[in-house]
Amino acid sequence: MSDIKKIGILTGGGDCPGLNAVIRAVVFKASEYGWQVMGVRYGWKGMLNADAITLTKADVKDILPLGGTILKTSRTNPYKVDGGEAKVLENARKLNIDCLVAVGGEDTLGVANKLTKAGLKCVGVPKTIDNDLGATDYTFGYQTAVQIASDSMDRLHTTAKSHDRVLVCEIMGRHAGWMTVDAGTSASAHWIFTPEIKGSVGDCCKMLKERYARGDKYGIIAVAEGSEFSDLDVKAASQSTDAFGHVRLGGVAETLAKEIEKCTGIETRHVVLGHTQRGGSPLAYDRILATRLGYKAAEMIKDGQFAMMSSLRGERIDAVPIEEAVKALKTVPQQYYDAAKTFFG
């Protein structure tokens, strides 16, 4: 601890409810240790540009309930920039940052993992509304996003009933369907499609025909944006990719809705929840989890536990290797999905 005088903190990747709670927790705990905190703006882009501001308790005392991030964010990947790693290391020295707290998901923490091997002391905090980061039971922001998606589908039930329609709701989730399964189950969706399992549109249409035949003349279908199907080809919204190689997704709900209407003859519309799932104030659960994770990150620095990430394990917040967290995505297991299937139809 005696070697630490100044730490940095950045938020990378997509914004997420609870980011400000983490920032607040880190600043408060760092202040207790007598450290100065530099808030790096726009994620890894800020480390490439030495764009940082001093954060005090006065700056963060009221940000706990706020959505988004006061430090802004980006999907910048230093390893896609010529000399990016060297620039980050140089700017860390220029800013006198002794250790950097990286708050993010697979991509942001993947960069942190590489930088620790290059000599920059880093600790991580797990953030993603997709809940697909390994080595932690939950990531903060997830429960808020699920609640938003569930509330939205609750509203779709009433309008679908009023018009005898099928409504297809597109939920975020590139490789993992946690949000779609949990929100779909919570909102009594009649069918759920996820990226992990190539579902059958034909089976879904059969279910809908059976519902209408027995007098239940409406349907709610939950589909993750990254879903693929055994009997329907879905093209990505764009072939362009971000700095981490991710193709821009979108359009699966519209394609699926058209196919369902074609197959069943039932009027079918689609709804894309999009970035509404990221926005707004975090639930109490995510405020508390984010606070505990940020608090632990500062403790890890004090204890010299670098290259580690704060992690929820049961009721405990533990330190786990960042490398363990980013080596494989946590996806929905078959058993979890099968339990949800019990309530289809």
C-alpha positions as a Markdown table, in Angstrom:
| # | Residue | x | y | z |
|---|---|---|---|---|
| 1 | Met | 0.0 | 0.0 | 0.0 |
| 2 | Ser | 2.9 | 2.4 | 0.7 |
| 3 | Asp | 3.8 | 2.4 | -3.0 |
| 4 | Ile | 0.3 | 3.6 | -4.1 |
| 5 | Lys | -0.3 | 7.3 | -4.2 |
| 6 | Lys | -2.5 | 7.8 | -7.2 |
| 7 | Ile | -4.9 | 5.4 | -9.0 |
| 8 | Gly | -6.9 | 5.7 | -12.2 |
| 9 | Ile | -10.4 | 4.4 | -13.0 |
| 10 | Leu | -12.0 | 4.0 | -16.4 |
| 11 | Thr | -15.3 | 2.6 | -17.8 |
| 12 | Gly | -15.1 | 0.9 | -21.1 |
| 13 | Gly | -17.5 | -0.7 | -23.6 |
| 14 | Gly | -21.3 | -0.3 | -23.5 |
| 15 | Asp | -22.8 | 1.9 | -20.7 |
| 16 | Cys | -24.5 | 0.1 | -17.9 |
| 17 | Pro | -26.7 | 0.9 | -14.9 |
| 18 | Gly | -24.4 | 0.9 | -11.8 |
| 19 | Leu | -21.2 | 2.3 | -13.4 |
| 20 | Asn | -21.4 | 5.5 | -11.3 |
| 21 | Ala | -21.9 | 3.4 | -8.2 |
| 22 | Val | -18.6 | 1.7 | -8.8 |
| 23 | Ile | -16.8 | 5.0 | -9.4 |
| 24 | Arg | -18.2 | 6.4 | -6.2 |
| 25 | Ala | -17.2 | 3.4 | -4.2 |
| 26 | Val | -13.6 | 3.4 | -5.5 |
| 27 | Val | -13.2 | 7.1 | -4.8 |
| 28 | Phe | -14.6 | 6.9 | -1.3 |
| 29 | Lys | -12.4 | 3.9 | -0.4 |
| 30 | Ala | -9.3 | 5.4 | -2.0 |
| 31 | Ser | -9.9 | 8.6 | 0.0 |
| 32 | Glu | -9.8 | 6.5 | 3.1 |
| 33 | Tyr | -6.4 | 5.2 | 2.1 |
| 34 | Gly | -5.1 | 8.7 | 1.3 |
| 35 | Trp | -4.9 | 8.0 | -2.5 |
| 36 | Gln | -5.6 | 10.5 | -5.3 |
| 37 | Val | -8.0 | 9.2 | -8.0 |
| 38 | Met | -7.8 | 10.1 | -11.7 |
| 39 | Gly | -11.0 | 9.5 | -13.7 |
| 40 | Val | -9.9 | 8.4 | -17.2 |
| 41 | Arg | -12.5 | 9.6 | -19.7 |
| 42 | Tyr | -13.9 | 7.5 | -22.6 |
| 43 | Gly | -12.4 | 4.2 | -21.6 |
| 44 | Trp | -9.2 | 3.1 | -23.2 |
| 45 | Lys | -9.4 | 6.0 | -25.6 |
| 46 | Gly | -8.7 | 8.2 | -22.6 |
| 47 | Met | -5.5 | 6.2 | -21.8 |
| 48 | Leu | -4.4 | 6.7 | -25.4 |
| 49 | Asn | -4.9 | 10.4 | -25.1 |
| 50 | Ala | -4.0 | 11.0 | -21.5 |
| 51 | Asp | -7.5 | 12.4 | -21.0 |
| 52 | Ala | -8.2 | 12.2 | -17.2 |
| 53 | Ile | -9.7 | 14.4 | -14.5 |
| 54 | Thr | -9.2 | 14.4 | -10.7 |
| 55 | Leu | -12.1 | 12.8 | -8.8 |
| 56 | Thr | -12.8 | 13.7 | -5.1 |
| 57 | Lys | -15.5 | 12.6 | -2.7 |
| 58 | Ala | -17.3 | 15.9 | -3.4 |
| 59 | Asp | -17.4 | 15.0 | -7.2 |
| 60 | Val | -19.0 | 11.6 | -6.7 |
| 61 | Lys | -21.1 | 11.9 | -3.5 |
| 62 | Asp | -24.4 | 12.3 | -5.4 |
| 63 | Ile | -23.9 | 10.0 | -8.4 |
| 64 | Leu | -25.0 | 6.6 | -6.8 |
| 65 | Pro | -28.5 | 6.5 | -8.4 |
| 66 | Leu | -27.5 | 7.9 | -11.8 |
| 67 | Gly | -27.4 | 5.8 | -14.9 |
| 68 | Gly | -24.6 | 5.9 | -17.5 |
| 69 | Thr | -21.1 | 6.9 | -16.5 |
| 70 | Ile | -19.8 | 10.4 | -15.6 |
| 71 | Leu | -16.5 | 9.3 | -17.1 |
| 72 | Lys | -18.1 | 8.5 | -20.5 |
| 73 | Thr | -17.1 | 5.4 | -22.4 |
| 74 | Ser | -16.0 | 4.1 | -25.8 |
| 75 | Arg | -15.3 | 0.8 | -27.5 |
| 76 | Thr | -11.7 | 1.7 | -28.2 |
| 77 | Asn | -9.1 | -1.1 | -28.4 |
| 78 | Pro | -5.5 | 0.1 | -27.8 |
| 79 | Tyr | -4.3 | -3.1 | -29.5 |
| 80 | Lys | -5.9 | -2.0 | -32.8 |
| 81 | Val | -4.0 | 1.3 | -32.7 |
| 82 | Asp | -0.4 | 1.5 | -33.9 |
| 83 | Gly | 1.8 | 1.6 | -30.8 |
| 84 | Gly | -1.3 | 1.6 | -28.7 |
| 85 | Glu | 0.1 | -0.5 | -25.8 |
| 86 | Ala | 3.2 | 1.7 | -25.6 |
| 87 | Lys | 1.0 | 4.9 | -25.6 |
| 88 | Val | -1.1 | 3.5 | -22.7 |
| 89 | Leu | 2.0 | 2.7 | -20.7 |
| 90 | Glu | 3.6 | 6.0 | -21.4 |
| 91 | Asn | 0.4 | 7.9 | -20.4 |
| 92 | Ala | 0.0 | 5.9 | -17.2 |
| 93 | Arg | 3.5 | 7.2 | -16.3 |
| 94 | Lys | 2.7 | 10.7 | -17.4 |
| 95 | Leu | -0.4 | 10.8 | -15.3 |
| 96 | Asn | 1.5 | 9.1 | -12.4 |
| 97 | Ile | -1.0 | 6.3 | -12.2 |
| 98 | Asp | 0.3 | 3.6 | -9.9 |
| 99 | Cys | -2.7 | 1.2 | -10.6 |
| 100 | Leu | -5.7 | 1.3 | -12.9 |
| 101 | Val | -9.2 | 0.1 | -12.2 |
| 102 | Ala | -10.8 | -1.1 | -15.4 |
| 103 | Val | -14.6 | -1.4 | -15.2 |
| 104 | Gly | -16.0 | -3.4 | -18.1 |
| 105 | Gly | -16.8 | -6.6 | -19.8 |
| 106 | Glu | -14.9 | -9.2 | -21.8 |
| 107 | Asp | -13.3 | -6.6 | -24.2 |
| 108 | Thr | -12.4 | -4.0 | -21.6 |
| 109 | Leu | -11.0 | -6.5 | -19.2 |
| 110 | Gly | -9.3 | -8.4 | -22.0 |
| 111 | Val | -7.2 | -5.3 | -22.7 |
| 112 | Ala | -6.5 | -4.9 | -19.0 |
| 113 | Asn | -5.3 | -8.5 | -18.9 |
| 114 | Lys | -2.8 | -7.8 | -21.7 |
| 115 | Leu | -1.6 | -4.6 | -20.1 |
| 116 | Thr | -0.9 | -6.2 | -16.8 |
| 117 | Lys | 1.5 | -8.6 | -18.7 |
| 118 | Ala | 3.1 | -5.5 | -20.2 |
| 119 | Gly | 3.8 | -4.0 | -16.8 |
| 120 | Leu | 0.8 | -1.8 | -16.0 |
| 121 | Lys | -0.8 | -2.7 | -12.6 |
| 122 | Cys | -4.5 | -3.2 | -13.2 |
| 123 | Val | -7.5 | -4.5 | -11.3 |
| 124 | Gly | -10.9 | -5.2 | -12.8 |
| 125 | Val | -14.6 | -4.8 | -12.0 |
| 126 | Pro | -17.1 | -6.9 | -14.0 |
| 127 | Lys | -19.7 | -5.0 | -15.9 |
| 128 | Thr | -22.1 | -6.1 | -18.6 |
| 129 | Ile | -25.8 | -6.2 | -19.0 |
| 130 | Asp | -25.4 | -9.6 | -20.8 |
| 131 | Asn | -24.1 | -11.3 | -17.6 |
| 132 | Asp | -21.8 | -13.3 | -19.9 |
| 133 | Leu | -18.5 | -12.6 | -18.1 |
| 134 | Gly | -16.8 | -15.6 | -16.5 |
| 135 | Ala | -15.6 | -16.1 | -12.9 |
| 136 | Thr | -18.5 | -14.1 | -11.3 |
| 137 | Asp | -22.1 | -15.2 | -10.5 |
| 138 | Tyr | -23.5 | -11.9 | -11.7 |
| 139 | Thr | -22.3 | -8.7 | -13.3 |
| 140 | Phe | -23.8 | -5.4 | -12.1 |
| 141 | Gly | -26.3 | -3.8 | -14.4 |
| 142 | Tyr | -27.7 | -7.2 | -15.4 |
| 143 | Gln | -30.7 | -7.2 | -13.0 |
| 144 | Thr | -31.7 | -3.7 | -14.0 |
| 145 | Ala | -31.6 | -4.5 | -17.7 |
| 146 | Val | -33.7 | -7.7 | -17.2 |
| 147 | Gln | -36.2 | -5.7 | -15.2 |
| 148 | Ile | -36.5 | -3.2 | -18.1 |
| 149 | Ala | -37.0 | -5.9 | -20.6 |
| 150 | Ser | -39.5 | -7.7 | -18.4 |
| 151 | Asp | -41.5 | -4.6 | -17.8 |
| 152 | Ser | -41.5 | -3.8 | -21.5 |
| 153 | Met | -42.9 | -7.3 | -22.4 |
| 154 | Asp | -45.6 | -7.0 | -19.7 |
| 155 | Arg | -46.8 | -4.0 | -21.7 |
| 156 | Leu | -46.7 | -5.9 | -24.9 |
| 157 | His | -49.1 | -8.5 | -23.5 |
| 158 | Thr | -51.9 | -6.0 | -23.3 |
| 159 | Thr | -51.5 | -4.5 | -26.7 |
| 160 | Ala | -51.0 | -7.9 | -28.3 |
| 161 | Lys | -54.3 | -9.1 | -26.7 |
| 162 | Ser | -56.2 | -6.1 | -27.9 |
| 163 | His | -55.3 | -6.7 | -31.5 |
| 164 | Asp | -55.0 | -10.5 | -31.6 |
| 165 | Arg | -51.4 | -10.1 | -32.7 |
| 166 | Val | -48.1 | -11.8 | -32.3 |
| 167 | Leu | -45.4 | -9.5 | -31.0 |
| 168 | Val | -41.7 | -10.4 | -31.3 |
| 169 | Cys | -39.5 | -8.6 | -28.8 |
| 170 | Glu | -35.8 | -8.2 | -29.6 |
| 171 | Ile | -33.6 | -8.2 | -26.5 |
| 172 | Met | -29.8 | -7.5 | -26.3 |
| 173 | Gly | -27.5 | -10.5 | -26.2 |
| 174 | Arg | -24.8 | -11.2 | -28.8 |
| 175 | His | -23.5 | -14.6 | -27.7 |
| 176 | Ala | -25.4 | -15.2 | -24.4 |
| 177 | Gly | -29.2 | -15.3 | -23.9 |
| 178 | Trp | -29.3 | -14.7 | -20.1 |
| 179 | Met | -31.3 | -11.5 | -20.5 |
| 180 | Thr | -33.7 | -13.1 | -22.9 |
| 181 | Val | -34.4 | -16.2 | -20.9 |
| 182 | Asp | -34.8 | -14.4 | -17.6 |
| 183 | Ala | -36.9 | -11.5 | -18.9 |
| 184 | Gly | -38.9 | -13.9 | -21.1 |
| 185 | Thr | -39.6 | -16.2 | -18.2 |
| 186 | Ser | -40.5 | -13.3 | -16.0 |
| 187 | Ala | -42.9 | -11.8 | -18.5 |
| 188 | Ser | -44.5 | -15.1 | -19.5 |
| 189 | Ala | -43.3 | -15.0 | -23.1 |
| 190 | His | -44.7 | -17.9 | -25.1 |
| 191 | Trp | -41.5 | -18.7 | -26.9 |
| 192 | Ile | -37.8 | -17.8 | -26.3 |
| 193 | Phe | -34.9 | -17.8 | -28.8 |
| 194 | Thr | -31.3 | -17.5 | -27.6 |
| 195 | Pro | -27.9 | -17.5 | -29.3 |
| 196 | Glu | -26.8 | -20.7 | -27.6 |
| 197 | Ile | -29.4 | -23.0 | -29.2 |
| 198 | Lys | -30.5 | -22.9 | -32.8 |
| 199 | Gly | -34.3 | -22.8 | -32.3 |
| 200 | Ser | -36.9 | -23.9 | -34.8 |
| 201 | Val | -39.2 | -21.2 | -36.2 |
| 202 | Gly | -41.4 | -24.0 | -37.5 |
| 203 | Asp | -42.0 | -25.3 | -33.9 |
| 204 | Cys | -42.7 | -21.8 | -32.7 |
| 205 | Cys | -45.3 | -21.3 | -35.5 |
| 206 | Lys | -46.9 | -24.6 | -34.6 |
| 207 | Met | -47.2 | -23.4 | -31.0 |
| 208 | Leu | -48.8 | -20.2 | -32.1 |
| 209 | Lys | -51.4 | -21.9 | -34.3 |
| 210 | Glu | -52.3 | -24.2 | -31.4 |
| 211 | Arg | -52.7 | -21.1 | -29.1 |
| 212 | Tyr | -55.0 | -19.4 | -31.6 |
| 213 | Ala | -57.0 | -22.6 | -32.2 |
| 214 | Arg | -57.8 | -22.9 | -28.5 |
| 215 | Gly | -58.8 | -19.2 | -28.2 |
| 216 | Asp | -55.6 | -17.6 | -26.9 |
| 217 | Lys | -55.4 | -15.2 | -29.8 |
| 218 | Tyr | -52.1 | -13.4 | -29.2 |
| 219 | Gly | -48.5 | -14.3 | -28.7 |
| 220 | Ile | -45.3 | -12.8 | -27.2 |
| 221 | Ile | -42.0 | -14.1 | -28.6 |
| 222 | Ala | -38.7 | -13.1 | -26.9 |
| 223 | Val | -35.6 | -13.3 | -29.1 |
| 224 | Ala | -32.0 | -12.4 | -28.3 |
| 225 | Glu | -30.3 | -10.1 | -30.9 |
| 226 | Gly | -27.7 | -12.8 | -31.6 |
| 227 | Ser | -30.1 | -15.7 | -32.1 |
| 228 | Glu | -29.7 | -18.1 | -34.9 |
| 229 | Phe | -32.2 | -20.6 | -36.2 |
| 230 | Ser | -32.3 | -24.1 | -37.6 |
| 231 | Asp | -34.7 | -23.2 | -40.3 |
| 232 | Leu | -34.2 | -19.4 | -40.9 |
| 233 | Asp | -31.3 | -17.4 | -42.2 |
| 234 | Val | -30.7 | -14.1 | -40.4 |
| 235 | Lys | -28.3 | -11.5 | -41.7 |
| 236 | Ala | -26.5 | -9.1 | -39.4 |
| 237 | Ala | -27.6 | -5.4 | -39.7 |
| 238 | Ser | -24.2 | -4.5 | -40.9 |
| 239 | Gln | -20.9 | -6.2 | -41.9 |
| 240 | Ser | -18.9 | -3.4 | -40.4 |
| 241 | Thr | -17.2 | -4.3 | -37.1 |
| 242 | Asp | -16.1 | -2.4 | -34.0 |
| 243 | Ala | -12.5 | -2.2 | -32.6 |
| 244 | Phe | -13.0 | -5.6 | -31.0 |
| 245 | Gly | -14.3 | -7.3 | -34.2 |
| 246 | His | -17.9 | -7.4 | -33.3 |
| 247 | Val | -20.4 | -7.2 | -36.2 |
| 248 | Arg | -23.2 | -4.7 | -35.5 |
| 249 | Leu | -26.3 | -6.8 | -34.8 |
| 250 | Gly | -30.0 | -5.9 | -35.3 |
| 251 | Gly | -32.9 | -7.0 | -37.4 |
| 252 | Val | -33.5 | -10.5 | -36.1 |
| 253 | Ala | -36.9 | -9.5 | -34.6 |
| 254 | Glu | -38.1 | -8.0 | -37.9 |
| 255 | Thr | -36.9 | -11.0 | -39.9 |
| 256 | Leu | -38.5 | -13.4 | -37.5 |
| 257 | Ala | -41.8 | -11.5 | -37.4 |
| 258 | Lys | -42.1 | -11.6 | -41.2 |
| 259 | Glu | -41.4 | -15.4 | -41.2 |
| 260 | Ile | -44.0 | -16.0 | -38.5 |
| 261 | Glu | -46.7 | -14.0 | -40.3 |
| 262 | Lys | -45.8 | -15.8 | -43.5 |
| 263 | Cys | -46.0 | -19.2 | -41.8 |
| 264 | Thr | -49.1 | -18.7 | -39.7 |
| 265 | Gly | -51.1 | -16.0 | -41.5 |
| 266 | Ile | -51.3 | -14.2 | -38.1 |
| 267 | Glu | -50.6 | -10.5 | -38.0 |
| 268 | Thr | -47.1 | -10.2 | -36.4 |
| 269 | Arg | -45.2 | -7.1 | -35.4 |
| 270 | His | -41.8 | -6.6 | -33.9 |
| 271 | Val | -40.3 | -4.4 | -31.2 |
| 272 | Val | -36.6 | -3.7 | -30.6 |
| 273 | Leu | -35.9 | -2.6 | -27.0 |
| 274 | Gly | -32.3 | -1.6 | -28.0 |
| 275 | His | -30.6 | 0.9 | -25.8 |
| 276 | Thr | -33.5 | 1.4 | -23.4 |
| 277 | Gln | -32.2 | -1.7 | -21.7 |
| 278 | Arg | -28.9 | 0.1 | -20.8 |
| 279 | Gly | -30.5 | 3.4 | -19.7 |
| 280 | Gly | -31.9 | 4.9 | -16.5 |
| 281 | Ser | -31.3 | 4.5 | -12.8 |
| 282 | Pro | -30.0 | 1.1 | -11.5 |
| 283 | Leu | -32.1 | -1.0 | -9.3 |
| 284 | Ala | -31.2 | -1.2 | -5.6 |
| 285 | Tyr | -29.6 | -4.6 | -6.2 |
| 286 | Asp | -27.2 | -3.2 | -8.9 |
| 287 | Arg | -26.4 | -0.2 | -6.8 |
| 288 | Ile | -25.4 | -2.4 | -3.9 |
| 289 | Leu | -23.5 | -5.0 | -6.0 |
| 290 | Ala | -21.6 | -2.3 | -7.9 |
| 291 | Thr | -20.7 | -0.6 | -4.6 |
| 292 | Arg | -19.4 | -3.8 | -3.2 |
| 293 | Leu | -17.4 | -4.6 | -6.3 |
| 294 | Gly | -15.8 | -1.1 | -6.4 |
| 295 | Tyr | -15.0 | -1.3 | -2.7 |
| 296 | Lys | -13.3 | -4.7 | -3.2 |
| 297 | Ala | -11.3 | -3.3 | -6.1 |
| 298 | Ala | -9.8 | -0.7 | -3.9 |
| 299 | Glu | -9.1 | -3.3 | -1.2 |
| 300 | Met | -7.3 | -5.4 | -3.9 |
| 301 | Ile | -5.0 | -2.6 | -4.8 |
| 302 | Lys | -4.2 | -2.1 | -1.1 |
| 303 | Asp | -3.4 | -5.8 | -0.7 |
| 304 | Gly | -1.3 | -5.8 | -3.9 |
| 305 | Gln | -3.7 | -8.1 | -5.7 |
| 306 | Phe | -3.0 | -6.9 | -9.2 |
| 307 | Ala | -4.2 | -8.6 | -12.4 |
| 308 | Met | -7.3 | -9.6 | -10.3 |
| 309 | Met | -11.0 | -8.8 | -10.7 |
| 310 | Ser | -13.6 | -8.3 | -7.9 |
| 311 | Ser | -16.2 | -11.1 | -8.2 |
| 312 | Leu | -19.5 | -12.1 | -6.7 |
| 313 | Arg | -19.3 | -15.7 | -5.4 |
| 314 | Gly | -22.4 | -16.6 | -3.6 |
| 315 | Glu | -22.7 | -13.9 | -1.0 |
| 316 | Arg | -19.0 | -13.1 | -1.0 |
| 317 | Ile | -17.0 | -10.6 | -3.0 |
| 318 | Asp | -13.7 | -12.3 | -3.8 |
| 319 | Ala | -10.7 | -11.5 | -5.9 |
| 320 | Val | -10.3 | -13.7 | -9.0 |
| 321 | Pro | -7.7 | -13.6 | -11.9 |
| 322 | Ile | -8.8 | -11.3 | -14.7 |
| 323 | Glu | -7.5 | -14.0 | -17.0 |
| 324 | Glu | -9.9 | -16.5 | -15.6 |
| 325 | Ala | -12.8 | -14.0 | -16.2 |
| 326 | Val | -12.1 | -13.4 | -19.8 |
| 327 | Lys | -10.9 | -16.8 | -21.1 |
| 328 | Ala | -14.5 | -18.0 | -22.0 |
| 329 | Leu | -17.9 | -16.4 | -22.1 |
| 330 | Lys | -20.5 | -17.6 | -19.6 |
| 331 | Thr | -23.5 | -18.8 | -21.7 |
| 332 | Val | -26.9 | -20.2 | -20.8 |
| 333 | Pro | -26.7 | -23.9 | -20.2 |
| 334 | Gln | -29.1 | -26.3 | -21.8 |
| 335 | Gln | -30.7 | -27.2 | -18.4 |
| 336 | Tyr | -31.4 | -23.6 | -17.7 |
| 337 | Tyr | -33.1 | -23.1 | -21.0 |
| 338 | Asp | -35.0 | -26.4 | -20.7 |
| 339 | Ala | -36.6 | -25.1 | -17.5 |
| 340 | Ala | -37.8 | -22.0 | -19.3 |
| 341 | Lys | -39.3 | -24.2 | -22.1 |
| 342 | Thr | -41.7 | -25.7 | -19.6 |
| 343 | Phe | -43.7 | -22.5 | -19.8 |
| 344 | Phe | -43.8 | -22.1 | -23.6 |
| 345 | Gly | -47.1 | -22.1 | -25.4 |
